[in-house]
């Protein structure tokens, strides 16, 4: 009951059912069943032989066997087919009431029983798994911490661990600082060197395809698709274009000019008509209340230009029709000016999407940085395609200046500041971006592919016996 209460408290819905030789079938999926047996119980050996005939030691059934430390368990298990696909845990209760945890299995029905220590349990500490201790020694490759650091290696470490469990193998890890490249003496470094010298059977992390590697190792499986790209915030539109010419379409500009000409012609006609009527006012000694505009093309042009610039005029037409035409002129240009100003404000806050290719990036004023990793240090200097080569020589490592290889966090901080493109692996890179950028800033990010490589594959020794031919 204590076990059942603990399972329910931890959120696991469980049911404990008694097991007898006559009752081994339960309405529960096999992968949800765990058989618990005390080897000191009466008829335990008979029960084990019965379930052995029913092949209950095969996957997916799981077993937990209890045994006192001073009692031999091998006699009960020697004749059982507990093969490598089994999951049988032996719990040996010690004198101090701690429990030693062991895995038991056979490599072949006729082979002796294998026993491996997997951990222990104490009331004060709980379960200590030797396997987790090994993983901790391997630089925390599978504990979920710092996922953005060397993420490809961490993923492949977990996959190789699963492979080890499937074939029930014991692995000995050799941690290297690089995947492996040729040095000046044409010798291979890192993991590649160990595979070539047959010091390692399998590469623990994936490798990119390089023509030099194909003849000396075997690629077996693509395990971790990955992408490395230039990522940058789209620059403001005002940084790459003249925003004062962008608010209106060319047809709007033409229509505006035509409008000004038409109203100007109407004004000119009205003003000339007014001047013909001037003598009438003079003879009757009636003087206009405001200065009259003269009936010349120059005066009309100045009036129209003043309206266009949202300025007043010293003289206006005298007649009602002339003043109506003048009001229409001012109102039309007022609405055009308001629309133009609103568009300018919007454009000043807009981002540009003019940088879409590596050539655009090369020609732009945007600075460039590259994540300081081993493969970036290899691929960028060895790029031969003209645009990529120029981008490296002019922006990544300009002659006579410090190169722009930098840590991931520094590159993302510069990218957040704007006008900076940073080449990074997008998986771990966007994790740092999510911790650095505001949500609104992420919408303006743009990517450009640089590396021209196939997704990395897991590799083994050339012509190794572990490779299965299909």
C-alpha positions as CSV (number, residue, x, y, z in Angstrom):
1,X,0.0,0.0,0.0
2,X,2.9,2.4,0.7
3,X,4.1,1.8,-2.9
4,X,0.6,2.5,-4.3
5,X,0.2,5.7,-2.3
6,X,3.6,6.9,-3.5
7,X,2.7,6.2,-7.1
8,X,-0.6,8.1,-6.8
9,X,1.1,11.1,-5.2
10,X,3.6,11.3,-8.1
11,X,0.7,11.4,-10.6
12,X,0.9,7.8,-11.8
13,X,-2.4,5.9,-11.9
14,X,-1.5,2.4,-10.8
15,X,-3.2,-0.9,-9.8
16,X,-1.6,-3.7,-7.8
17,X,-2.8,-7.2,-8.6
18,X,-1.7,-10.5,-7.1
19,X,0.2,-12.9,-9.3
20,X,-0.4,-16.7,-9.2
21,X,0.6,-19.5,-11.6
22,X,-3.1,-19.9,-12.5
23,X,-3.6,-16.1,-13.1
24,X,-1.0,-14.4,-15.3
25,X,-3.2,-12.6,-17.8
26,X,-4.5,-9.1,-16.9
27,X,-6.5,-6.5,-18.8
28,X,-3.5,-4.2,-18.9
29,X,-1.2,-3.6,-22.0
30,X,2.0,-5.6,-21.6
31,X,4.2,-2.5,-21.8
32,X,2.4,-1.2,-18.7
33,X,2.9,-4.3,-16.6
34,X,5.7,-4.7,-14.0
35,X,6.0,-8.0,-12.2
36,X,7.4,-7.8,-8.7
37,X,8.6,-11.1,-7.1
38,X,10.4,-11.9,-3.8
39,X,12.7,-14.8,-4.5
40,X,12.4,-16.0,-0.9
41,X,8.7,-16.6,-1.3
42,X,7.4,-20.2,-1.5
43,X,6.9,-21.5,-5.1
44,X,8.9,-18.5,-6.6
45,X,11.0,-20.9,-8.6
46,X,8.0,-22.7,-9.9
47,X,6.4,-19.4,-10.9
48,X,9.6,-18.3,-12.7
49,X,9.7,-21.5,-14.7
50,X,6.1,-21.2,-15.6
51,X,6.4,-17.6,-17.0
52,X,9.6,-18.6,-18.7
53,X,7.6,-21.1,-20.8
54,X,5.2,-18.3,-21.6
55,X,8.1,-16.1,-22.7
56,X,7.2,-13.4,-20.2
57,X,10.9,-12.4,-19.8
58,X,10.9,-11.0,-23.3
59,X,10.1,-7.4,-24.2
60,X,7.9,-5.5,-23.3
61,X,7.4,-7.2,-19.9
62,X,9.5,-5.9,-17.0
63,X,10.5,-7.6,-13.8
64,X,11.7,-6.6,-10.3
65,X,13.1,-9.4,-8.2
66,X,13.9,-9.1,-4.5
67,X,16.6,-11.1,-2.9
68,X,18.4,-11.1,0.5
69,X,22.2,-10.4,0.2
70,X,23.2,-13.6,1.7
71,X,21.0,-15.8,-0.5
72,X,22.1,-17.1,-3.8
73,X,19.8,-16.1,-6.7
74,X,21.6,-17.8,-9.6
75,X,20.1,-21.2,-8.9
76,X,16.6,-19.7,-9.4
77,X,17.6,-17.9,-12.6
78,X,20.2,-20.1,-14.3
79,X,17.7,-22.1,-16.3
80,X,15.6,-19.2,-17.5
81,X,15.7,-17.5,-20.9
82,X,16.5,-14.0,-19.7
83,X,18.0,-12.8,-22.9
84,X,19.3,-9.4,-24.0
85,X,15.8,-8.1,-24.9
86,X,14.7,-8.7,-21.3
87,X,14.2,-6.1,-18.6
88,X,14.9,-7.9,-15.3
89,X,16.2,-5.8,-12.3
90,X,17.5,-7.7,-9.2
91,X,17.2,-5.8,-5.9
92,X,19.5,-7.2,-3.3
93,X,18.7,-6.0,0.2
94,X,21.9,-5.4,2.2
95,X,22.6,-5.7,5.9
96,X,22.3,-1.9,6.4
97,X,18.9,-2.0,4.6
98,X,20.3,-0.3,1.5
99,X,19.4,-2.0,-1.8
100,X,21.9,-2.9,-4.5
101,X,20.4,-2.8,-8.0
102,X,21.6,-5.2,-10.7
103,X,20.6,-6.1,-14.2
104,X,20.6,-9.8,-15.1
105,X,20.5,-11.3,-18.6
106,X,22.0,-13.9,-20.9
107,X,23.7,-13.4,-24.2
108,X,22.5,-16.8,-25.3
109,X,20.2,-19.4,-23.8
110,X,23.2,-21.7,-23.3
111,X,25.5,-19.0,-21.9
112,X,25.9,-18.3,-18.2
113,X,23.9,-15.5,-16.5
114,X,25.4,-12.0,-16.7
115,X,25.1,-9.6,-13.8
116,X,25.8,-5.9,-14.1
117,X,25.6,-3.4,-11.2
118,X,23.4,-0.5,-12.2
119,X,23.0,1.5,-8.9
120,X,21.8,1.3,-5.4
121,X,19.1,2.7,-3.1
122,X,19.2,4.1,0.4
123,X,16.4,5.7,2.5
124,X,18.4,8.9,2.9
125,X,19.5,9.5,-0.7
126,X,17.1,7.5,-2.8
127,X,18.2,5.8,-6.0
128,X,21.7,6.5,-7.3
129,X,22.1,5.2,-10.9
130,X,25.6,4.4,-12.0
131,X,24.5,5.2,-15.6
132,X,23.6,8.7,-14.7
133,X,27.0,9.2,-13.0
134,X,28.6,8.2,-16.3
135,X,26.5,10.7,-18.2
136,X,27.5,13.4,-15.7
137,X,31.1,12.6,-16.4
138,X,30.5,13.0,-20.1
139,X,29.9,16.7,-19.7
140,X,26.2,16.5,-18.9
141,X,25.4,15.5,-22.5
142,X,21.9,14.2,-21.7
143,X,20.8,16.0,-18.5
144,X,18.9,18.8,-20.4
145,X,21.2,21.6,-19.3
146,X,22.7,24.1,-21.7
147,X,20.9,22.5,-24.7
148,X,22.3,25.2,-27.1
149,X,25.9,24.2,-26.4
150,X,27.2,21.5,-28.7
151,X,23.6,20.4,-29.4
152,X,24.5,18.0,-32.2
153,X,26.8,16.0,-30.0
154,X,24.3,15.9,-27.2
155,X,21.5,14.5,-29.4
156,X,23.8,11.9,-30.9
157,X,25.1,10.9,-27.4
158,X,21.5,10.1,-26.5
159,X,21.0,8.1,-29.7
160,X,24.2,6.2,-29.2
161,X,23.1,5.4,-25.7
162,X,19.9,3.9,-27.0
163,X,21.8,1.9,-29.5
164,X,23.9,0.6,-26.7
165,X,20.8,-0.4,-24.8
166,X,19.3,-2.2,-27.8
167,X,22.3,-4.4,-28.4
168,X,23.2,-4.6,-24.7
169,X,26.7,-3.3,-25.3
170,X,29.2,-1.6,-23.0
171,X,30.6,1.7,-24.4
172,X,33.9,3.4,-23.6
173,X,33.8,7.0,-24.6
174,X,36.7,9.1,-25.8
175,X,36.0,12.8,-25.8
176,X,37.7,14.8,-28.5
177,X,37.7,18.6,-29.1
178,X,37.0,18.4,-32.8
179,X,35.3,16.3,-35.4
180,X,38.5,15.9,-37.3
181,X,40.3,17.7,-40.1
182,X,43.6,17.3,-42.0
183,X,46.6,19.1,-40.5
184,X,49.7,20.3,-42.3
185,X,51.1,16.8,-42.3
186,X,48.0,15.3,-43.9
187,X,47.1,13.6,-40.6
188,X,43.6,13.5,-39.3
189,X,42.8,15.0,-36.0
190,X,39.9,14.5,-33.5
191,X,37.3,11.8,-33.9
192,X,38.2,11.2,-37.5
193,X,41.7,10.3,-36.5
194,X,40.5,7.8,-34.0
195,X,38.3,6.1,-36.6
196,X,41.0,5.9,-39.2
197,X,43.6,4.6,-36.7
198,X,40.9,2.1,-35.5
199,X,41.1,3.4,-32.0
200,X,37.3,3.9,-32.1
201,X,34.5,1.7,-33.6
202,X,31.9,4.4,-34.1
203,X,31.8,8.1,-34.1
204,X,29.7,9.3,-31.2
205,X,28.5,12.4,-33.1
206,X,27.5,13.2,-36.7
207,X,29.9,14.3,-39.4
208,X,29.3,16.5,-42.5
209,X,30.1,14.9,-45.9
210,X,33.5,16.0,-47.2
211,X,35.1,14.4,-50.3
212,X,38.3,13.7,-48.3
213,X,36.4,11.6,-45.8
214,X,34.3,9.4,-48.1
215,X,37.1,7.1,-49.0
216,X,38.4,6.5,-45.4
217,X,35.2,6.2,-43.3
218,X,31.7,4.8,-43.8
219,X,28.6,7.0,-43.3
220,X,25.8,4.9,-41.9
221,X,22.8,7.1,-40.9
222,X,21.6,10.7,-40.9
223,X,20.6,11.3,-37.2
224,X,20.5,15.0,-36.7
225,X,19.4,17.4,-39.5
226,X,20.8,20.8,-38.8
227,X,20.9,24.2,-40.5
228,X,23.4,27.0,-40.2
229,X,22.4,30.4,-41.7
230,X,23.0,34.1,-41.6
231,X,20.3,35.5,-39.4
232,X,19.7,39.3,-39.1
233,X,17.1,41.9,-38.3
234,X,15.7,43.4,-41.4
235,X,17.2,47.0,-41.6
236,X,14.9,50.0,-41.5
237,X,13.5,51.0,-44.9
238,X,15.1,54.4,-44.5
239,X,18.5,52.7,-44.2
240,X,18.4,51.2,-47.7
241,X,15.9,53.5,-49.6
242,X,14.9,57.2,-50.0
243,X,11.6,57.1,-48.1
244,X,10.6,60.6,-49.4
245,X,9.9,59.1,-52.8
246,X,8.1,56.0,-51.6
247,X,4.7,57.3,-50.1
248,X,3.0,57.7,-53.4
249,X,2.9,55.6,-56.5
250,X,4.1,57.2,-59.7
251,X,0.5,57.5,-60.9
252,X,-0.4,59.4,-57.8
253,X,2.5,61.9,-58.4
254,X,1.4,62.3,-62.0
255,X,-2.3,62.9,-60.9
256,X,-1.2,65.4,-58.3
257,X,0.8,67.4,-60.9
258,X,-2.2,67.3,-63.3
259,X,-4.5,68.4,-60.6
260,X,-2.3,71.4,-59.8
261,X,-2.1,72.3,-63.6
262,X,-5.8,72.1,-64.1
263,X,-6.7,74.2,-61.0
264,X,-4.0,76.7,-62.0
265,X,-5.5,77.0,-65.5
266,X,-9.0,77.5,-64.0
267,X,-7.5,80.2,-61.6
268,X,-5.8,81.9,-64.5
269,X,-9.0,82.1,-66.5
270,X,-11.0,83.4,-63.6
271,X,-8.4,86.0,-62.6
272,X,-8.2,87.3,-66.2
273,X,-12.0,87.7,-66.2
274,X,-11.8,89.6,-62.9
275,X,-9.3,92.1,-64.4
276,X,-11.7,92.7,-67.2
277,X,-14.3,93.7,-64.6
278,X,-11.9,95.9,-62.6
279,X,-12.9,99.0,-64.5
280,X,-16.4,98.6,-63.4
281,X,-15.4,98.7,-59.7
282,X,-13.0,101.6,-60.3
283,X,-15.7,103.8,-61.9
284,X,-18.1,103.1,-59.0
285,X,-15.4,103.9,-56.4
286,X,-15.7,100.4,-54.9
287,X,-12.3,99.1,-53.7
288,X,-11.6,95.4,-53.0
289,X,-11.3,94.4,-49.3
290,X,-8.1,92.3,-49.9
291,X,-5.3,92.6,-52.5
292,X,-6.2,91.2,-55.8
293,X,-4.1,88.7,-57.6
294,X,-2.9,89.8,-61.0
295,X,-3.8,87.9,-64.0
296,X,-0.4,86.6,-64.9
297,X,1.0,83.1,-65.2
298,X,3.7,83.9,-62.7
299,X,1.2,85.0,-60.0
300,X,-0.9,81.8,-60.5
301,X,2.2,79.6,-60.4
302,X,3.2,81.3,-57.1
303,X,-0.3,80.8,-55.7
304,X,-0.3,77.1,-56.7
305,X,3.2,76.5,-55.3
306,X,2.2,78.1,-52.0
307,X,-0.8,75.9,-51.7
308,X,1.4,72.8,-52.5
309,X,3.8,73.8,-49.7
310,X,0.9,74.5,-47.3
311,X,1.6,78.3,-47.3
312,X,-0.8,81.2,-47.7
313,X,-0.9,83.9,-50.4
314,X,-0.7,87.7,-50.2
315,X,-3.4,88.1,-52.9
316,X,-6.4,86.1,-53.8
317,X,-9.0,86.2,-56.5
318,X,-11.7,88.8,-56.0
319,X,-14.7,87.0,-57.4
320,X,-16.7,84.3,-55.7
321,X,-15.8,81.7,-58.4
322,X,-12.1,82.6,-58.0
323,X,-12.2,82.1,-54.3
324,X,-14.1,78.8,-54.6
325,X,-11.3,77.6,-57.0
326,X,-8.7,78.7,-54.5
327,X,-10.4,76.9,-51.6
328,X,-10.5,73.7,-53.7
329,X,-6.8,74.0,-54.4
330,X,-5.9,74.4,-50.8
331,X,-8.2,71.6,-49.6
332,X,-6.9,69.2,-52.2
333,X,-3.2,69.8,-51.3
334,X,-4.0,69.7,-47.6
335,X,-5.4,66.1,-47.9
336,X,-2.4,65.1,-50.2
337,X,0.0,66.6,-47.6
338,X,-1.7,64.8,-44.7
339,X,-1.5,61.4,-46.6
340,X,2.1,62.0,-47.6
341,X,3.1,62.8,-44.0
342,X,1.3,59.8,-42.6
343,X,3.0,57.5,-45.1
344,X,6.4,59.0,-44.3
345,X,5.8,58.2,-40.6
346,X,4.8,54.6,-41.4
347,X,7.7,54.1,-43.7
348,X,10.2,55.4,-41.2
349,X,9.1,52.6,-38.8
350,X,9.0,49.9,-41.5
351,X,11.6,47.2,-42.2
352,X,13.1,46.5,-45.6
353,X,13.1,43.1,-47.3
354,X,15.6,44.1,-49.9
355,X,18.4,41.8,-48.6
356,X,17.4,38.3,-49.8
357,X,20.6,36.8,-51.1
358,X,24.3,36.5,-50.2
359,X,25.1,39.0,-52.9
360,X,22.6,41.5,-51.4
361,X,24.2,40.9,-48.0
362,X,27.7,41.4,-49.5
363,X,26.7,44.7,-51.1
364,X,24.8,46.0,-48.1
365,X,26.3,48.1,-45.2
366,X,25.3,45.4,-42.7
367,X,28.2,44.0,-40.7
368,X,28.8,40.3,-40.5
369,X,29.8,37.8,-37.7
370,X,30.2,34.1,-37.5
371,X,29.7,31.6,-34.6
372,X,33.2,30.5,-33.5
373,X,32.9,26.8,-34.1
374,X,35.3,24.3,-35.5
375,X,33.3,23.6,-38.7
376,X,32.7,27.3,-39.4
377,X,36.5,27.9,-39.0
378,X,36.9,25.2,-41.7
379,X,34.1,25.9,-44.2
380,X,34.4,29.7,-44.4
381,X,38.1,30.0,-45.3
382,X,37.7,27.0,-47.8
383,X,34.7,28.5,-49.7
384,X,35.5,28.7,-53.4
385,X,32.2,30.0,-54.8
386,X,32.9,33.7,-55.8
387,X,30.2,35.4,-53.7
388,X,30.9,33.3,-50.6
389,X,34.6,33.8,-51.0
390,X,34.1,37.6,-51.3
391,X,31.9,37.6,-48.3
392,X,34.5,35.9,-46.2
393,X,37.4,38.0,-47.4
394,X,35.6,41.4,-47.2
395,X,33.3,41.0,-44.2
396,X,34.2,38.0,-42.1
397,X,38.0,38.1,-42.2
398,X,39.1,41.4,-43.9
399,X,42.8,41.6,-44.5
400,X,44.8,43.4,-41.8
401,X,41.9,43.4,-39.4
402,X,40.6,41.1,-36.6
403,X,38.3,38.4,-37.9
404,X,34.6,38.4,-36.9
405,X,34.4,34.9,-35.4
406,X,32.8,35.3,-32.0
407,X,30.8,33.3,-29.3
408,X,27.1,32.6,-29.9
409,X,25.9,34.9,-27.1
410,X,28.0,37.9,-28.3
411,X,26.8,37.5,-31.9
412,X,23.1,37.4,-30.9
413,X,23.6,40.5,-28.8
414,X,25.1,42.3,-31.8
415,X,22.3,41.0,-34.0
416,X,19.7,42.4,-31.5
417,X,21.3,45.8,-31.9
418,X,20.6,45.8,-35.6
419,X,22.5,46.1,-38.8
420,X,24.4,42.9,-38.0
421,X,24.1,39.5,-39.6
422,X,25.3,36.5,-37.6
423,X,26.0,33.1,-39.0
424,X,24.9,30.4,-36.5
425,X,23.3,27.0,-36.2
426,X,19.6,27.9,-36.1
427,X,18.6,25.3,-33.4
428,X,20.8,26.5,-30.5
429,X,20.9,30.0,-32.0
430,X,17.2,30.6,-31.7
431,X,17.3,29.5,-28.1
432,X,19.6,32.4,-27.3
433,X,17.5,34.6,-29.5
434,X,14.4,33.8,-27.5
435,X,16.2,34.7,-24.3
436,X,17.6,38.0,-25.8
437,X,14.9,39.4,-28.1
438,X,11.5,40.9,-27.3
439,X,8.6,39.0,-29.0
440,X,8.0,41.9,-31.4
441,X,11.6,42.0,-32.5
442,X,11.6,38.3,-33.5
443,X,9.1,39.0,-36.3
444,X,11.7,41.0,-38.3
445,X,14.3,38.3,-38.4
446,X,15.5,37.1,-41.8
447,X,17.7,34.1,-42.9
448,X,20.1,33.5,-45.7
449,X,21.8,30.1,-46.3
450,X,25.6,30.1,-46.6
451,X,26.9,26.5,-46.1
452,X,26.3,24.1,-49.0
453,X,26.5,20.8,-47.2
454,X,24.4,17.7,-46.7
455,X,22.9,17.0,-43.3
456,X,25.5,15.3,-41.0
457,X,25.7,11.5,-40.8
458,X,26.9,9.1,-38.1
459,X,30.2,7.4,-39.2
460,X,32.1,4.2,-38.4
461,X,35.4,2.6,-39.4
462,X,35.8,1.9,-43.1
463,X,34.5,-1.6,-43.9
464,X,33.7,-2.3,-40.3
465,X,31.9,-5.5,-39.4
466,X,29.3,-3.5,-37.5
467,X,27.9,-2.1,-40.8
468,X,24.9,-4.1,-42.0
469,X,24.6,-4.3,-45.8
470,X,21.1,-4.0,-47.2
